[in-house]
Amino acid sequence: MNAPAAAPHKRSAPRSTPKGRQVDPVALAEVRALLADRPRNRDLLIEHLHLIQDKFGHISAAHLAALAQEMRLAMAEVYEVATFYAHFDVIREGEAAPLPLTVRVCDSLSCEMAGAGALLEGLATALKGHARVVRAPCMGLCDKAPVVQVGHRQLTRATVQSVTAIQGSGTSELIPAARGFDVYCKDGGYALLRQCLKGERKPEDLIALLNDSGLRGLGGAGFPTGRKWGIVRGYPGPRLMAINADEGEPGTFKDRHYLETDPHRVIEGMLLAAWAVGAEAIYFYLRDEYSGIRSLLLAELDKVRAAKLDAHAKVHLRRGAGAYICGEESAMLESIEGKRGLPRHRPPYVAEKGLFDRPTLVQNVETLFWLRDIVEKGAKWFATRGGSARLHSYSVSGRVKNPGVKLAPAGISVRKLIEDHCGGMADGHVFTAYLPGGASGGILPAAMADEPLEFGQLEKHGCFLGSAAVVVLSDQDDVRLAALNLMRFFADESCGQCTPCRVGTEKAVVEMEKKTWNAALLGELAQGMADASICGLGQAAANPIRCVLKYFPEAKR
């Protein structure tokens, strides 16, 4: 018996719409209008996301899909980048858009000590229905705490006390009244750069001078600058340069100070550095909170460009998007390339294979600020600054009368720093503890106030100087709560790439919120983070825990 014939295959009915997410034509037109004639290069993804965020106050799923199509990227690539950064408000289908106005209240240590918690609650109540009020990490204005950001405008101590003032402040950035291009040139600015570009000086001579001066990277790591230049120059070109102006360490604001007062010293410094190492382009990565400085730099860089002083190295100003991890150099390079700010594994180091896989010189703002003076006045001048010791920029905040950037002898003690440069402790406060190097630098008691604030001097105590962000605590502060504030910051800012940091910081917060600390468990967590984290965030996040357990045993309760 023959088997029955197989039934003919029935083709399914055609779908009414193609597979996958459809691009909304209105959203696509809006994205194209925003991008205009800007390049659609992959590394400009974050810049283009900023355009959408600034225009609409959020980024809708429709705009993400339109941007992905316009840049010829997978939707997943655009989505993962947009959701990585805190300053992008991604709205999924069906979700309501946030209120047009966002008020960010800094809750980092210096602002928390100045009453940021109560301020946030008051603003949330007073502005309910009118603005979205959210907590935010350090904004780089610790000396003027507490700080609030309304749109692109930062408001400080005096202004934020008034809700009416906040509502009427506007959202546009305030552009600093810095020393401009013409005044800088009149005072001898760019004469050194012109000499270099004319061949009147040699790169090798500048590198030797920096080695003699003892200049070290002033962003936190303290690597010898001349040595770094020599390493980068030693690799075959093409080479690039990146400026790390993503000053996110709580308590640090020295780079802001130099950029908003004398930006051309930094600009000339970076153009000199690019010339010396043979970098053909410079990427200036500026934290998003410094929107006023960004507008200032755009205007001043136009003047530098008109004077043809950047012909040897094109300058690209790039905007961060609210991620502390991008202060780590390799994470910053990833962000400049338009990706999530995930730290890279080493080796290779960025000097050999950095931005776009090219040898890359990464420098901090303040390091560049001193280059012109070192070359013009000599290595000995920088080493002694006319006295017995070179000077160092300390960002001082907390319970002192006169907080701010203090140019003081390197190795000064915090006691002398408070007494001689800050006018003493604030009225009614007694000095009890201090952070010598920001959130990651540890916490020391006032009994150790005579320790030198210098590179390599605090490590034996489980601390380090870092970017020299000194936060002063008093008898009115609870060191347990201070350490908890720092650990919450690290937990929020962990990029999530490695388990020791991602899980360790979150678990530490849970344990530190308890009435009685489990010292053994916290010590184990601290060791795991320090030993196994990929980058400095997780490795240093343990410092506040260790210091409290070691120097403030009564805080364990």
C-alpha positions as CSV (number, residue, x, y, z in Angstrom):
1,M,0.0,0.0,0.0
2,N,1.4,3.3,-1.0
3,A,1.9,6.0,1.6
4,P,-0.4,9.0,1.3
5,A,1.2,11.9,-0.5
6,A,2.6,14.6,1.7
7,A,0.5,17.6,2.1
8,P,1.9,20.6,0.3
9,H,3.8,23.0,2.5
10,K,1.7,26.1,3.3
11,R,3.6,29.4,3.3
12,S,2.7,31.5,6.2
13,A,0.8,34.7,5.5
14,P,3.1,37.7,5.0
15,R,3.6,39.9,8.1
16,S,1.9,43.2,8.2
17,T,5.2,44.8,9.4
18,P,8.8,43.8,9.2
19,K,10.5,42.1,12.1
20,G,12.4,44.2,14.7
21,R,11.9,47.6,16.1
22,Q,10.5,50.1,13.6
23,V,12.0,53.5,13.3
24,D,9.4,56.3,13.9
25,P,9.7,58.8,11.0
26,V,9.0,61.7,13.2
27,A,11.8,60.7,15.7
28,L,14.1,60.1,12.7
29,A,13.4,63.6,11.3
30,E,14.1,65.1,14.8
31,V,17.4,63.2,15.2
32,R,18.5,64.2,11.7
33,A,17.7,67.8,12.4
34,L,19.7,67.7,15.6
35,L,22.7,66.0,14.0
36,A,22.5,68.3,10.9
37,D,25.9,68.0,9.1
38,R,27.8,66.5,12.0
39,P,29.7,63.3,11.2
40,R,28.0,60.0,12.1
41,N,31.2,58.5,13.4
42,R,30.9,55.8,16.1
43,D,33.0,57.7,18.5
44,L,30.5,60.6,18.5
45,L,27.7,58.5,19.9
46,I,27.8,60.1,23.3
47,E,28.0,63.6,21.8
48,H,24.9,62.8,19.8
49,L,23.0,61.4,22.8
50,H,23.7,64.7,24.6
51,L,22.1,66.6,21.7
52,I,18.9,64.6,22.2
53,Q,19.0,64.8,26.0
54,D,19.5,68.6,25.9
55,K,16.7,69.1,23.4
56,F,14.0,67.0,24.9
57,G,15.1,66.6,28.6
58,H,15.2,62.8,28.1
59,I,15.9,60.2,25.4
60,S,12.9,58.2,24.2
61,A,13.1,54.6,22.8
62,A,12.0,56.1,19.5
63,H,14.9,58.5,19.5
64,L,17.3,55.7,20.4
65,A,16.1,53.6,17.5
66,A,16.3,56.6,15.1
67,L,19.9,57.4,16.3
68,A,20.9,53.8,15.8
69,Q,19.7,53.8,12.2
70,E,21.2,57.1,11.5
71,M,24.6,56.1,12.8
72,R,24.3,52.5,11.4
73,L,24.7,50.9,14.8
74,A,22.9,48.1,16.5
75,M,20.1,49.2,18.8
76,A,21.8,47.3,21.6
77,E,25.0,49.3,21.2
78,V,23.2,52.6,21.5
79,Y,21.0,51.4,24.3
80,E,23.9,50.0,26.4
81,V,25.8,53.3,26.1
82,A,22.8,55.5,26.8
83,T,21.8,53.6,30.0
84,F,25.4,53.4,31.3
85,Y,25.7,57.2,32.0
86,A,23.8,58.9,34.7
87,H,23.0,62.1,32.8
88,F,21.0,60.3,30.1
89,D,17.4,59.8,31.0
90,V,16.3,56.9,28.8
91,I,12.5,56.4,28.6
92,R,11.2,53.0,27.5
93,E,8.0,52.5,25.5
94,G,4.9,53.1,27.7
95,E,6.9,55.1,30.3
96,A,6.0,58.7,31.1
97,A,8.7,61.3,30.3
98,P,10.2,63.0,33.4
99,L,9.3,66.6,34.3
100,P,11.1,69.0,32.0
101,L,13.2,70.5,34.8
102,T,15.6,68.4,36.8
103,V,17.2,69.6,40.0
104,R,20.2,67.6,41.2
105,V,21.3,67.9,44.8
106,C,24.9,66.8,45.5
107,D,25.0,64.3,48.3
108,S,28.8,63.7,48.5
109,L,30.6,64.1,51.8
110,S,31.3,67.9,51.8
111,C,27.7,68.7,50.7
112,E,26.2,66.2,53.1
113,M,28.1,67.8,56.0
114,A,26.7,71.1,54.9
115,G,23.1,69.9,55.0
116,A,22.4,68.5,51.6
117,G,20.1,65.8,52.9
118,A,17.7,68.3,54.5
119,L,18.0,70.5,51.5
120,L,17.0,67.7,49.1
121,E,13.9,66.8,51.2
122,G,12.9,70.5,51.3
123,L,13.3,71.0,47.6
124,A,11.5,67.7,46.8
125,T,8.5,69.0,48.8
126,A,8.6,72.6,47.6
127,L,9.1,71.7,43.9
128,K,6.7,68.7,43.7
129,G,5.0,68.7,40.4
130,H,7.3,71.4,39.0
131,A,10.6,69.7,38.9
132,R,12.3,66.3,39.4
133,V,14.6,66.5,42.4
134,V,17.2,63.8,42.6
135,R,20.4,63.0,44.4
136,A,23.7,63.4,42.5
137,P,27.4,62.7,43.2
138,C,30.1,65.3,43.6
139,M,29.8,68.3,41.3
140,G,33.3,69.8,41.8
141,L,32.2,72.7,44.0
142,C,32.9,71.2,47.4
143,D,34.3,74.5,48.7
144,K,30.9,76.1,48.2
145,A,28.7,73.3,49.6
146,P,25.9,72.5,49.5
147,V,25.5,72.5,45.7
148,V,22.5,72.2,43.4
149,Q,22.4,71.9,39.6
150,V,19.4,73.2,37.8
151,G,19.6,72.1,34.1
152,H,23.1,73.2,33.2
153,R,23.4,75.9,35.9
154,Q,25.2,75.2,39.2
155,L,23.9,77.0,42.3
156,T,25.9,77.2,45.5
157,R,25.7,77.9,49.2
158,A,23.9,81.3,49.3
159,T,21.5,80.6,46.4
160,V,20.3,77.1,47.2
161,Q,18.7,78.2,50.5
162,S,15.9,79.9,48.5
163,V,13.4,77.8,46.6
164,T,12.3,80.9,44.8
165,A,15.9,81.6,43.7
166,I,16.2,78.1,42.3
167,Q,12.9,78.4,40.4
168,G,14.0,81.7,39.0
169,S,17.7,80.9,38.3
170,G,17.2,79.6,34.8
171,T,18.9,76.5,33.4
172,S,21.6,78.0,31.2
173,E,25.2,77.6,32.3
174,L,27.2,80.5,33.9
175,I,30.3,81.2,31.9
176,P,33.4,82.0,34.2
177,A,35.1,85.3,33.8
178,A,38.5,83.8,33.0
179,R,41.6,85.4,31.6
180,G,41.0,85.4,27.8
181,F,43.1,84.8,24.8
182,D,44.1,88.5,24.1
183,V,45.1,89.1,27.7
184,Y,47.0,85.9,27.9
185,C,49.0,86.6,24.8
186,K,49.7,90.2,26.0
187,D,51.3,88.6,29.1
188,G,53.6,86.4,27.0
189,G,51.3,83.5,26.4
190,Y,51.9,81.2,23.4
191,A,55.4,82.6,22.8
192,L,56.9,79.4,24.0
193,L,54.6,77.3,21.8
194,R,55.5,79.4,18.8
195,Q,59.2,78.9,19.5
196,C,58.6,75.1,19.6
197,L,56.6,75.1,16.4
198,K,59.3,77.1,14.6
199,G,61.9,74.6,15.6
200,E,63.7,76.8,18.0
201,R,63.4,74.2,20.7
202,K,63.7,70.4,20.6
203,P,61.2,67.9,22.1
204,E,64.1,66.0,23.8
205,D,65.1,69.2,25.6
206,L,61.6,69.7,27.1
207,I,61.4,66.1,28.2
208,A,64.8,66.4,29.9
209,L,63.7,69.6,31.6
210,L,60.5,67.9,33.0
211,N,62.6,65.1,34.3
212,D,64.8,67.5,36.1
213,S,61.9,69.4,37.5
214,G,60.3,66.4,39.2
215,L,56.9,67.2,37.8
216,R,54.5,64.3,38.4
217,G,51.0,63.7,37.2
218,L,48.7,65.7,39.4
219,G,45.5,63.8,38.7
220,G,46.2,61.2,41.5
221,A,48.6,58.6,40.2
222,G,51.7,60.8,40.5
223,F,53.6,59.2,37.6
224,P,56.7,61.3,36.5
225,T,55.6,63.4,33.6
226,G,58.9,63.6,31.6
227,R,59.2,59.8,31.8
228,K,55.6,59.4,30.5
229,W,56.4,61.7,27.6
230,G,59.5,59.7,26.7
231,I,57.6,56.4,26.8
232,V,54.8,57.7,24.5
233,R,57.3,59.3,22.1
234,G,59.2,56.1,21.9
235,Y,56.3,54.2,20.3
236,P,55.8,54.5,16.5
237,G,53.1,56.9,15.4
238,P,50.5,58.0,14.7
239,R,50.1,59.1,18.3
240,L,47.3,60.8,20.2
241,M,46.8,62.7,23.4
242,A,43.9,62.8,25.9
243,I,43.2,65.3,28.6
244,N,41.5,64.0,31.7
245,A,39.3,66.8,33.0
246,D,36.7,64.4,34.4
247,E,37.3,65.6,38.0
248,G,34.9,63.3,39.8
249,E,36.7,62.5,43.0
250,P,34.6,63.8,45.9
251,G,36.4,66.7,47.5
252,T,38.4,67.6,44.3
253,F,37.9,70.9,42.5
254,K,41.4,72.2,41.7
255,D,41.1,71.5,37.9
256,R,37.9,73.5,37.9
257,H,39.7,76.3,39.6
258,Y,42.5,76.5,37.0
259,L,40.2,76.0,34.0
260,E,37.8,78.8,35.0
261,T,40.5,81.3,35.9
262,D,43.4,80.8,33.5
263,P,42.4,78.3,30.8
264,H,45.0,79.2,28.2
265,R,47.8,78.0,30.5
266,V,46.2,74.6,30.2
267,I,45.6,74.9,26.5
268,E,49.1,76.0,25.8
269,G,50.4,73.2,28.0
270,M,48.5,70.6,26.1
271,L,49.6,71.9,22.7
272,L,53.2,71.9,24.0
273,A,52.8,68.3,25.2
274,A,51.2,67.2,21.9
275,W,54.1,68.8,20.0
276,A,56.7,67.1,22.2
277,V,55.4,63.6,21.8
278,G,54.2,64.0,18.2
279,A,50.5,63.6,18.9
280,E,48.4,64.6,15.9
281,A,45.2,65.1,17.8
282,I,44.1,66.0,21.3
283,Y,40.9,64.8,22.9
284,F,39.9,67.0,25.9
285,Y,37.5,65.0,28.1
286,L,35.5,67.4,30.3
287,R,33.0,66.4,33.0
288,D,29.5,67.2,32.1
289,E,28.9,69.2,35.3
290,Y,31.3,71.8,34.1
291,S,29.0,73.2,31.4
292,G,30.1,76.8,31.9
293,I,33.7,75.8,31.5
294,R,32.8,73.9,28.3
295,S,31.2,77.0,26.8
296,L,34.3,79.0,27.8
297,L,36.7,76.5,26.3
298,L,34.7,76.3,23.0
299,A,35.0,80.1,22.6
300,E,38.7,80.3,23.6
301,L,39.7,77.3,21.4
302,D,38.1,79.1,18.4
303,K,40.6,81.9,19.1
304,V,43.5,79.5,19.3
305,R,42.4,77.9,16.0
306,A,42.1,81.3,14.3
307,A,45.6,82.0,15.4
308,K,46.7,78.7,13.8
309,L,48.3,77.6,17.0
310,D,46.7,74.1,16.8
311,A,47.7,73.2,13.3
312,H,50.0,70.5,14.5
313,A,47.3,68.9,16.8
314,K,43.6,69.2,16.2
315,V,41.7,69.7,19.4
316,H,38.4,67.8,20.1
317,L,36.4,68.8,23.1
318,R,34.4,65.8,24.4
319,R,31.7,65.9,27.1
320,G,31.4,63.3,29.9
321,A,28.0,62.1,30.9
322,G,28.0,61.5,34.6
323,A,30.3,58.5,35.3
324,Y,33.0,58.7,38.0
325,I,34.7,55.6,36.6
326,C,35.7,57.7,33.5
327,G,38.3,59.4,35.6
328,E,40.2,56.1,35.2
329,E,42.3,56.7,32.1
330,S,41.4,53.6,30.1
331,A,37.7,54.0,31.0
332,M,38.0,57.6,29.8
333,L,39.4,56.4,26.5
334,E,36.5,54.0,26.1
335,S,34.1,56.8,26.7
336,I,35.9,59.1,24.1
337,E,35.4,56.2,21.6
338,G,31.7,56.4,22.3
339,K,31.4,53.3,24.4
340,R,30.6,52.5,28.0
341,G,33.3,53.6,30.4
342,L,34.6,50.2,31.3
343,P,38.3,50.0,32.4
344,R,40.6,48.0,30.2
345,H,42.7,45.1,31.3
346,R,46.5,45.8,31.3
347,P,48.8,45.2,29.6
348,P,48.9,46.7,27.0
349,Y,49.1,50.1,28.7
350,V,47.5,53.2,27.1
351,A,51.0,54.7,26.3
352,E,51.4,51.8,23.8
353,K,47.8,51.1,22.8
354,G,45.4,53.7,23.9
355,L,42.8,55.8,22.1
356,F,41.7,54.1,18.9
357,D,44.5,51.6,19.6
358,R,47.2,54.3,19.1
359,P,50.0,55.3,21.5
360,T,48.3,57.9,23.7
361,L,49.6,60.5,26.2
362,V,47.1,61.0,29.0
363,Q,47.5,64.1,31.2
364,N,45.7,65.8,34.0
365,V,44.7,69.5,33.8
366,E,46.9,70.8,36.6
367,T,49.9,68.9,35.2
368,L,49.6,70.8,31.9
369,F,48.9,74.1,33.8
370,W,52.5,74.2,35.1
371,L,54.4,73.3,31.8
372,R,54.9,76.9,30.5
373,D,56.3,78.1,33.9
374,I,58.6,75.1,34.2
375,V,60.1,75.7,30.7
376,E,60.3,79.5,31.0
377,K,61.6,79.6,34.6
378,G,63.5,76.4,34.8
379,A,63.4,73.1,36.5
380,K,64.9,74.4,39.7
381,W,62.2,77.1,40.0
382,F,59.5,74.4,40.0
383,A,61.4,72.2,42.4
384,T,61.7,75.0,45.0
385,R,59.2,77.6,43.7
386,G,61.6,80.2,45.1
387,G,61.7,78.6,48.5
388,S,62.7,75.4,50.2
389,A,59.9,73.2,48.7
390,R,57.8,73.1,45.6
391,L,54.1,74.0,45.9
392,H,51.1,71.7,45.6
393,S,47.5,72.4,44.9
394,Y,45.2,71.2,47.7
395,S,41.4,71.2,47.4
396,V,40.2,71.9,50.9
397,S,36.6,71.6,52.0
398,G,34.6,70.7,55.1
399,R,34.7,72.3,58.5
400,V,37.2,75.1,57.9
401,K,36.6,78.8,57.8
402,N,38.0,79.4,54.3
403,P,37.7,76.4,52.0
404,G,39.1,76.5,48.5
405,V,42.2,75.6,46.4
406,K,45.3,76.2,48.5
407,L,48.7,76.5,46.9
408,A,50.9,75.3,49.7
409,P,54.4,73.6,50.2
410,A,54.3,70.0,49.1
411,G,54.4,67.8,52.2
412,I,52.6,70.3,54.4
413,S,50.6,68.8,57.3
414,V,46.9,69.1,57.5
415,R,47.3,71.0,60.7
416,K,49.4,73.6,59.1
417,L,47.1,73.6,56.1
418,I,44.1,74.4,58.3
419,E,45.9,77.0,60.4
420,D,48.0,78.8,57.9
421,H,45.9,78.6,54.7
422,C,42.2,78.1,55.8
423,G,41.9,80.5,58.7
424,G,41.5,77.7,61.2
425,M,38.4,75.5,61.9
426,A,34.9,76.9,61.3
427,D,33.4,78.5,64.4
428,G,32.1,76.0,66.9
429,H,33.9,73.0,65.4
430,V,36.8,71.0,66.8
431,F,39.1,69.1,64.4
432,T,38.7,65.3,64.7
433,A,39.4,63.6,61.4
434,Y,40.3,64.2,57.8
435,L,40.4,62.7,54.3
436,P,43.9,63.4,52.8
437,G,43.0,62.3,49.3
438,G,39.3,62.4,48.7
439,A,36.9,59.6,48.9
440,S,39.4,56.9,47.9
441,G,42.4,58.3,50.0
442,G,41.2,57.0,53.4
443,I,40.4,58.7,56.7
444,L,42.8,59.6,59.4
445,P,42.2,60.9,63.0
446,A,43.3,64.4,64.1
447,A,45.9,62.7,66.2
448,M,47.8,62.1,62.9
449,A,47.4,65.7,61.7
450,D,51.1,66.2,61.4
451,E,51.7,63.6,58.7
452,P,53.1,65.1,55.4
453,L,50.5,65.5,52.6
454,E,52.9,64.2,49.9
455,F,53.2,61.4,47.3
456,G,54.4,58.2,48.9
457,Q,54.1,59.4,52.5
458,L,50.7,58.2,53.5
459,E,50.7,54.7,52.0
460,K,52.2,53.2,55.2
461,H,49.0,54.3,57.0
462,G,46.7,52.7,54.4
463,C,46.0,56.1,52.7
464,F,47.3,58.1,49.8
465,L,47.4,61.7,48.6
466,G,45.8,61.1,45.2
467,S,44.5,64.4,43.8
468,A,45.1,66.1,47.2
469,A,41.4,66.5,48.0
470,V,41.4,67.3,51.8
471,V,38.1,67.1,53.6
472,V,38.1,68.2,57.2
473,L,35.7,66.6,59.8
474,S,34.9,68.0,63.2
475,D,33.4,66.8,66.5
476,Q,30.0,67.4,65.0
477,D,30.5,64.7,62.3
478,D,30.1,60.9,62.7
479,V,33.0,59.1,61.1
480,R,30.8,56.0,60.6
481,L,28.3,58.0,58.5
482,A,31.2,59.7,56.6
483,A,32.6,56.3,55.7
484,L,29.1,55.1,54.7
485,N,28.6,58.1,52.5
486,L,31.8,57.3,50.7
487,M,30.9,53.6,50.3
488,R,27.5,54.5,48.9
489,F,29.3,56.7,46.3
490,F,31.5,53.8,45.3
491,A,28.6,51.4,45.0
492,D,26.7,53.9,42.8
493,E,29.7,54.6,40.6
494,S,31.0,51.1,40.1
495,C,30.9,50.3,36.4
496,G,29.8,46.7,37.3
497,Q,32.4,45.0,35.1
498,C,34.1,43.0,37.9
499,T,32.4,41.1,40.7
500,P,34.7,42.1,43.6
501,C,33.9,45.8,43.1
502,R,30.2,45.5,42.0
503,V,29.2,43.0,44.7
504,G,31.8,44.1,47.3
505,T,30.7,47.8,47.5
506,E,27.0,46.9,47.6
507,K,27.5,44.3,50.3
508,A,29.7,46.8,52.3
509,V,27.0,49.4,52.2
510,V,24.5,46.9,53.6
511,E,26.8,45.9,56.4
512,M,27.8,49.5,57.2
513,E,24.2,50.5,57.5
514,K,23.7,48.1,60.5
515,K,23.9,49.4,64.0
516,T,26.9,47.3,64.8
517,W,29.5,46.6,62.2
518,N,30.8,43.0,61.6
519,A,34.5,43.9,61.5
520,A,35.6,40.5,60.3
521,L,33.2,40.5,57.4
522,L,34.0,44.1,56.4
523,G,37.7,43.3,56.6
524,E,37.2,40.3,54.3
525,L,35.2,42.4,51.8
526,A,37.8,45.1,51.9
527,Q,40.6,42.6,51.2
528,G,38.7,41.0,48.3
529,M,38.0,44.4,46.7
530,A,41.6,45.5,47.1
531,D,43.1,42.3,45.7
532,A,40.8,41.4,42.9
533,S,39.2,44.5,41.4
534,I,40.2,45.4,37.8
535,C,40.8,49.1,38.4
536,G,41.5,51.7,41.1
537,L,37.9,52.3,42.0
538,G,37.3,48.9,43.5
539,Q,40.9,48.7,44.8
540,A,40.6,52.0,46.7
541,A,37.0,51.7,47.8
542,A,38.1,49.6,50.7
543,N,40.2,52.4,52.2
544,P,37.4,54.1,54.2
545,I,36.4,50.8,55.8
546,R,40.0,49.8,56.7
547,C,40.8,53.2,58.2
548,V,37.7,53.4,60.3
549,L,38.3,49.9,61.7
550,K,41.9,50.7,62.4
551,Y,41.9,54.3,63.6
552,F,38.3,54.7,64.9
553,P,37.6,51.4,66.7
554,E,34.8,53.1,68.8
555,A,32.9,53.7,65.6
556,K,32.1,50.0,65.2
557,R,29.9,50.2,68.3
